[in-house]
Amino acid sequence: MASPDLPDCDTPAAVLAFAQARRAAAQRAEVDVLEAALVWAAMHPEEPVSPTPTTGLVFGEVSVPLADEGTPLVAEFAPMELSAALALSTDSAKALIGDALELAHRLKRTWALVQAGEVPAWKARRVAQLTTTLPLAGAEFVDRQLAPVIGRIGFAAIGRLVEHARVTFDPEGAEKQRRQAADGRRFDVHTEAADSDGTVQVEATLDLADALDLDAAIRQGAAELAALGSEESLDVRRSMAAGELARRQLTFDLLAEAGDDAAAVVKPRQVVIHVHLSHAAISRDEAGIARVEEIRSIVSTEQVRQWCSSPEAQVVIKPVIDLEAHHHADAYAVPDRLAEQTKLAQQVCAFPWCERAARRCDTDHVTAHGTTSTGGPTCSCNLAPLCRRHHRAKTHTAWTYDKTDAAAYLWRSPHGLHLIKDHGTTALVTAHPPDQ
């Protein structure tokens, strides 16, 4: 029976043929994008940049390597406009160009197979990401060995071939990598992925002796909590004991214990959590939710109350900032309250597709500050958070933008793309740049 979505697919064979044709078209399109990335890189080649005569420092655009030995350098800000056109982050566009350069200059046989449609672009890109740390001779070895069989082997075999090339052509690098792999110890606290109940995952790989000591300390802490009347389960008490262990460590006077009578007490590390609550949420009579900056999920107001009631907590209540109010300063320097308003209104970098948190960004004058008629003021309507990379691109290239609302920006790329960044989301206004 024919589907209304696919009217010509009235038999199983027709559906399979349709899917094959679309997959082939998609793979061809991926190759076209890689070729476009190569041409784009060639249009933005390495250019000499003269340092300033007074300091010898370079502040403008520089050329950077996006792949390894044997590939050309590319102008630093070139990936930004390509990323805007493809709805990618700047880092994703850099990776795309780097993979294309790796294939075209260091994996030439594999690249020829990709262009001929015999190897899918996604597989070739994954190979390029494996070989990009090899010396040129090593990459050529992998390419020569891989080209006849790449369509018939999996990534485990490809990985072994790459490691063989690393040992053969870069023994020092192979030994360094071996040492790094042998010491895979780590301790990760995933605060960026907190659950709505305010809990986070902790993941670690420890030396056995350290793990035994840590387990003993947590087991003892859980027992102490039970002796003090805690009715929580053992698992919950163990998790609480880990927090108590951390707080004790932060307040422990290590230097004084070592015999330094003049040593000051080591103070607990200050942890700053920016929590945003509505008036209803802070009422004792209502349950609600709170938004914690730089954490993807929300938390309950009850969890916020528990944080604030901790004896070690130092709670600072900041006055509410009206995000719609207009503030002005006469000087170039941005006052703290004005910078805070800017970063609360737009919580990530104002550049298209960029997700860097506003609190880690510069506060940029949308229209460059100046006292003449063409200069921009230091005020609410002329400030935006920009990460350092995109701030430099706006300063040293033809990227321009206007602030159209408290958290909305209209960007114009050097070649005529128009994009809107509105409350953290990006949309292309013009799908294609005008002919130039």
Residue pairs with C-beta under 8 A, 6 or more apart in sequence:
1 10
2 8
2 9
2 10
3 9
6 15
6 18
8 14
8 18
9 15
9 18
24 117
27 117
27 120
27 121
28 117
30 120
30 121
30 122
31 114
31 115
31 117
31 121
33 86
33 96
33 121
34 96
34 99
34 100
34 103
34 114
34 121
34 125
35 100
35 115
37 82
37 93
37 96
37 97
37 99
37 100
38 97
38 100
38 101
38 104
40 78
40 82
40 97
41 66
41 72
41 74
41 78
41 97
41 100
41 101
42 72
43 78
44 74
44 75
44 78
45 63
45 72
45 73
45 74
45 75
46 63
46 72
46 73
46 74
46 75
47 61
47 63
47 75
49 58
49 60
49 61
49 62
49 63
50 58
51 57
51 58
52 58
52 59
59 392
59 396
60 396
61 75
61 76
61 77
61 392
61 393
61 396
61 397
62 76
63 73
63 74
63 75
63 76
64 73
64 74
64 75
64 76
65 71
65 73
65 74
66 74
66 79
66 94
66 97
66 98
66 101
67 98
67 99
67 101
67 102
67 105
67 106
67 128
67 132
68 102
68 106
68 132
68 133
68 134
68 135
68 136
68 139
69 106
69 135
69 136
70 105
70 106
70 136
70 139
71 101
71 102
71 105
71 106
72 101
72 105
74 97
74 101
77 392
77 393
77 396
77 397
77 399
78 97
79 90
79 93
79 94
79 96
79 97
80 90
80 93
80 351
80 390
80 393
80 399
80 413
81 399
81 413
81 414
81 415
81 417
82 88
82 93
82 96
82 97
83 89
83 90
83 92
83 93
83 352
83 353
84 352
84 353
84 411
84 413
84 417
84 419
84 428
85 413
85 417
85 428
85 433
86 93
86 96
87 353
87 426
87 428
88 96
88 353
89 353
89 354
89 355
90 351
90 353
90 354
90 389
90 390
95 129
98 128
98 132
99 124
99 125
99 128
99 129
102 128
102 129
102 131
102 132
102 139
103 110
103 111
103 114
103 124
103 125
103 128
104 111
106 131
106 136
106 139
106 140
106 143
107 124
107 127
107 128
107 131
107 139
107 142
107 143
108 143
109 143
109 144
109 146
109 147
110 119
110 124
110 127
110 143
110 146
110 147
110 150
111 124
113 119
113 124
113 147
113 150
113 151
114 120
114 121
114 124
118 151
119 150
119 151
123 150
124 150
126 155
127 142
127 146
127 150
127 158
130 158
130 159
130 162
131 138
131 139
131 142
131 143
131 162
131 165
132 139
133 166
133 173
134 142
134 162
134 165
134 166
134 169
134 170
135 169
135 170
137 169
138 165
138 166
138 168
138 169
138 170
139 165
141 165
141 168
141 169
142 161
142 162
142 165
145 161
146 158
146 161
150 158
163 174
166 173
166 174
166 177
167 174
184 205
185 205
185 206
185 207
186 203
186 204
186 205
187 202
187 203
187 204
187 205
187 206
188 202
188 203
188 204
189 200
189 202
190 200
190 201
190 202
190 203
191 200
191 295
192 294
192 295
192 296
193 200
193 201
193 295
193 296
193 297
194 200
194 292
194 295
194 296
194 297
194 299
195 297
196 289
196 297
196 298
196 299
196 300
197 299
197 300
197 303
198 299
198 300
198 303
198 306
198 307
202 242
206 214
217 241
217 245
218 238
218 241
218 242
218 245
219 238
219 241
220 241
221 237
221 238
221 240
221 241
221 242
221 244
221 245
222 234
222 237
222 238
222 240
222 241
224 241
225 232
225 237
225 240
225 241
225 244
226 237
230 237
230 240
232 240
247 268
247 312
250 266
250 267
250 268
250 269
251 265
251 266
251 267
251 268
252 266
253 263
253 265
253 266
254 266
255 263
255 264
255 266
256 263
256 265
268 312
270 314
273 292
273 293
273 307
274 292
274 293
274 294
274 359
275 290
275 291
275 292
275 293
275 299
275 304
276 290
276 291
276 292
276 293
277 288
277 290
277 301
277 304
278 288
280 286
280 288
281 288
281 289
281 290
281 301
282 288
282 301
287 300
287 301
287 302
288 300
288 301
289 298
289 299
289 300
289 301
290 298
290 299
290 300
290 301
290 303
290 304
291 298
292 298
292 299
293 347
293 357
293 359
294 357
294 359
307 313
308 315
318 340
321 337
321 340
321 341
321 344
322 341
323 341
323 344
323 345
323 406
324 406
325 341
325 380
326 379
326 380
326 381
327 335
327 337
327 338
327 341
327 379
327 380
328 377
328 378
328 379
328 380
329 335
329 338
329 378
329 379
330 378
331 378
332 365
332 369
332 378
333 378
334 342
334 363
334 378
334 383
338 363
338 378
338 379
338 380
338 383
339 363
339 383
341 380
342 358
342 363
342 380
342 383
342 384
342 385
343 358
343 359
343 361
343 363
343 385
344 358
345 406
345 407
346 358
346 384
346 385
346 406
346 407
346 409
346 423
346 424
347 357
347 358
347 424
348 354
348 355
348 356
348 357
348 358
348 385
348 424
349 355
349 356
349 358
349 361
349 385
349 386
349 387
349 390
350 364
350 384
350 385
350 386
350 390
350 401
350 409
350 421
351 386
351 387
351 390
351 393
351 394
351 411
351 421
352 411
352 419
352 421
352 426
353 426
354 387
354 390
355 424
356 387
358 385
360 387
361 385
361 386
361 387
361 388
361 391
362 385
362 386
362 387
362 388
362 391
363 383
363 384
363 385
364 383
364 384
364 385
364 386
364 391
364 394
365 376
365 378
365 382
365 383
366 376
366 382
366 383
366 384
366 401
366 402
366 403
366 409
367 374
367 375
367 376
367 382
368 375
368 376
369 375
369 376
369 377
369 378
370 376
376 382
380 406
381 403
382 403
383 403
384 401
384 403
384 409
386 394
393 399
394 400
394 401
397 414
398 413
398 414
399 411
399 412
399 413
399 414
400 411
400 412
401 409
401 410
401 411
401 412
402 409
402 410
403 409
404 410
404 420
405 422
407 422
407 423
407 424
408 420
408 421
408 422
408 423
409 420
409 421
409 422
410 418
410 419
410 420
410 429
411 417
411 418
411 419
411 420
411 421
412 418
413 419
413 433
415 433
415 436
416 430
416 433
416 434
416 436
417 428
417 430
417 433
418 428
418 429
418 430
419 426
419 427
419 428
419 429
420 426
420 427
420 429
